Every structure is written in structure tokens, then in C-alpha cells.
Amino acid sequence: MDRWEYAIKYRSDFSRKIPNGQGRKLWGAEKDLAFDYKFDPEMLNEFGRQGWELVAVDGDGSQYYFKRKIN
């Protein structure tokens, strides 16, 4: 019988920080928003090269569910 291990990754795990040159106040506190996060499919491809198979994505695309066979 095959054995599997599972992982949950978040969209931010496959994103790179890119400067946007902005900052702003949020609820009266200074919040550093000088970076945006851009989805990077190559980071997702690297996870696949490590043997992980994408099996599901949640409804809003923020969580990715993977499995890989345990040898």
C-alpha cells in the first residue's frame, strides 16, 4: 500500500516581495507597506521538482494542498 505525506502551503510561500514605494497608516498605526507580493510560478514548479503533487487549491486561491509518496 502506498504511503503519502501532505503539506499545506500558502500563496505567500510562492510569492516574491517586490517594492511598491508606498507606505500608509492603517487603523492609526504606521504600517510598512513598501512591498507587494507577486505570485511566482517558478517557486511552485520548484516544489513540484521536489516530488510534491498539487491536489487542491482552496476557493480563494490562498492555500495549496500537496501530497508526495513516501518511499
C-alpha positions as YAML, in Angstrom:
chain: A
units: angstrom
residues:
- id: 1
  name: MET
  ca: [0.00, 0.00, 0.00]
- id: 2
  name: ASP
  ca: [1.29, 3.47, -0.89]
- id: 3
  name: ARG
  ca: [2.09, 5.89, 1.92]
- id: 4
  name: TRP
  ca: [1.81, 9.66, 1.48]
- id: 5
  name: GLU
  ca: [2.87, 12.80, 3.27]
- id: 6
  name: TYR
  ca: [0.90, 16.00, 2.94]
- id: 7
  name: ALA
  ca: [1.66, 19.71, 3.02]
- id: 8
  name: ILE
  ca: [-0.35, 22.91, 3.04]
- id: 9
  name: LYS
  ca: [1.34, 25.94, 1.53]
- id: 10
  name: TYR
  ca: [0.07, 29.49, 1.35]
- id: 11
  name: ARG
  ca: [0.05, 31.84, -1.62]
- id: 12
  name: SER
  ca: [2.73, 33.93, 0.09]
- id: 13
  name: ASP
  ca: [5.03, 30.86, 0.10]
- id: 14
  name: PHE
  ca: [5.08, 31.09, -3.70]
- id: 15
  name: SER
  ca: [5.39, 34.87, -3.89]
- id: 16
  name: ARG
  ca: [8.32, 37.25, -4.04]
- id: 17
  name: LYS
  ca: [8.49, 40.60, -2.32]
- id: 18
  name: ILE
  ca: [8.65, 43.47, -4.77]
- id: 19
  name: PRO
  ca: [8.99, 47.12, -3.76]
- id: 20
  name: ASN
  ca: [6.00, 49.32, -4.50]
- id: 21
  name: GLY
  ca: [7.37, 52.52, -2.99]
- id: 22
  name: GLN
  ca: [4.36, 53.04, -0.75]
- id: 23
  name: GLY
  ca: [3.62, 53.07, 2.94]
- id: 24
  name: ARG
  ca: [0.42, 54.03, 4.70]
- id: 25
  name: LYS
  ca: [-1.27, 54.31, 8.05]
- id: 26
  name: LEU
  ca: [-3.61, 51.53, 8.98]
- id: 27
  name: TRP
  ca: [-6.01, 51.97, 11.90]
- id: 28
  name: GLY
  ca: [-3.94, 54.82, 13.26]
- id: 29
  name: ALA
  ca: [-0.69, 52.84, 13.37]
- id: 30
  name: GLU
  ca: [2.17, 53.17, 10.94]
- id: 31
  name: LYS
  ca: [2.27, 50.07, 8.75]
- id: 32
  name: ASP
  ca: [5.16, 49.35, 6.39]
- id: 33
  name: LEU
  ca: [3.52, 48.51, 3.09]
- id: 34
  name: ALA
  ca: [6.58, 49.20, 0.98]
- id: 35
  name: PHE
  ca: [6.31, 45.76, -0.57]
- id: 36
  name: ASP
  ca: [3.73, 43.90, -2.61]
- id: 37
  name: TYR
  ca: [3.83, 40.18, -3.17]
- id: 38
  name: LYS
  ca: [3.79, 38.80, -6.69]
- id: 39
  name: PHE
  ca: [2.90, 35.17, -7.32]
- id: 40
  name: ASP
  ca: [5.89, 33.36, -8.82]
- id: 41
  name: PRO
  ca: [5.00, 30.13, -10.68]
- id: 42
  name: GLU
  ca: [8.68, 29.10, -10.79]
- id: 43
  name: MET
  ca: [8.62, 28.73, -7.00]
- id: 44
  name: LEU
  ca: [5.61, 26.43, -7.40]
- id: 45
  name: ASN
  ca: [7.48, 24.47, -10.10]
- id: 46
  name: GLU
  ca: [10.44, 24.00, -7.74]
- id: 47
  name: PHE
  ca: [8.13, 22.47, -5.13]
- id: 48
  name: GLY
  ca: [6.95, 20.07, -7.85]
- id: 49
  name: ARG
  ca: [10.54, 19.12, -8.69]
- id: 50
  name: GLN
  ca: [10.91, 18.10, -5.03]
- id: 51
  name: GLY
  ca: [8.23, 15.47, -5.67]
- id: 52
  name: TRP
  ca: [5.15, 17.32, -4.39]
- id: 53
  name: GLU
  ca: [1.92, 16.96, -6.36]
- id: 54
  name: LEU
  ca: [-0.70, 19.72, -6.16]
- id: 55
  name: VAL
  ca: [-4.01, 18.06, -5.26]
- id: 56
  name: ALA
  ca: [-6.27, 21.00, -4.37]
- id: 57
  name: VAL
  ca: [-6.50, 24.78, -4.06]
- id: 58
  name: ASP
  ca: [-8.97, 26.43, -1.70]
- id: 59
  name: GLY
  ca: [-11.77, 28.61, -3.04]
- id: 60
  name: ASP
  ca: [-9.98, 31.96, -2.85]
- id: 61
  name: GLY
  ca: [-6.61, 30.63, -4.03]
- id: 62
  name: SER
  ca: [-4.74, 31.37, -0.82]
- id: 63
  name: GLN
  ca: [-3.97, 27.78, 0.24]
- id: 64
  name: TYR
  ca: [-2.43, 24.99, -1.82]
- id: 65
  name: TYR
  ca: [-2.67, 21.33, -0.77]
- id: 66
  name: PHE
  ca: [0.06, 18.87, -1.82]
- id: 67
  name: LYS
  ca: [0.99, 15.24, -1.38]
- id: 68
  name: ARG
  ca: [4.02, 13.13, -2.18]
- id: 69
  name: LYS
  ca: [4.75, 9.46, -1.90]
- id: 70
  name: ILE
  ca: [6.90, 8.30, 1.00]
- id: 71
  name: ASN
  ca: [9.49, 5.75, -0.10]
...
